[in-house]
């Protein structure tokens, strides 16, 4: 198996801090990744809430201007 030098170095540092083997660290990481992959492919779809409110967008809000939307959410643009 080949691995990026920096990634291998970090894994070795973690193993040393935990006083365990590099193999144990890699096995743990692989197990966690495989579990996340399995959970992510659940056949059950997430049920998202649906808003029943009406009224639309506030005056002056342009949903096509993502920079302005971020500024508004950060409070940099008056509502």
PyMOL commands that set and color helices and strands:
alter all, ss='L'
color gray80, all
select helices_A, chain A and resi 5-18+22-40+66-74
alter helices_A, ss='H'
color red, helices_A
deselect
rebuild
show_as cartoon
